[in-house]
Amino acid sequence: MGVSVSASRLVNRNVISGSGRTSMRLEPELWDALVEICHREGRDVHTLIREVDAARATGGRTSAVRVFVLDYFRAAATEPGHAAAGHGPHITRRAA
């Protein structure tokens, strides 16, 4: 009986970090979020990754980028933001 191997959803891209050109594998949604952050912050992906890489104390670069993306959106996830997006308990239901 053969062994079933599922295909990885991770997307490999070349980036420039503090140590030079390298590759990094992230989920497509995280790449999209990283590009959105770069657009909002007026930076290119390589600059942002170099900044995240330089600021990390321990762990790997990919992990540091994942945590950075999470922290970025967590900081932006305020109660007024949730209400405006229709998330959480602030959803107003219309009477049918």
Secondary structure, DSSP 4 states (H G I P E B T S, - for coil): -PPP-PPP--EEEEEEETTEEEEEEE-HHHHHHHHHHHHHHT--HHHHHHHHHHH--SS-HHHHHHHHHHHHHHHH--HHHHHHHT-GGGPPPPP-
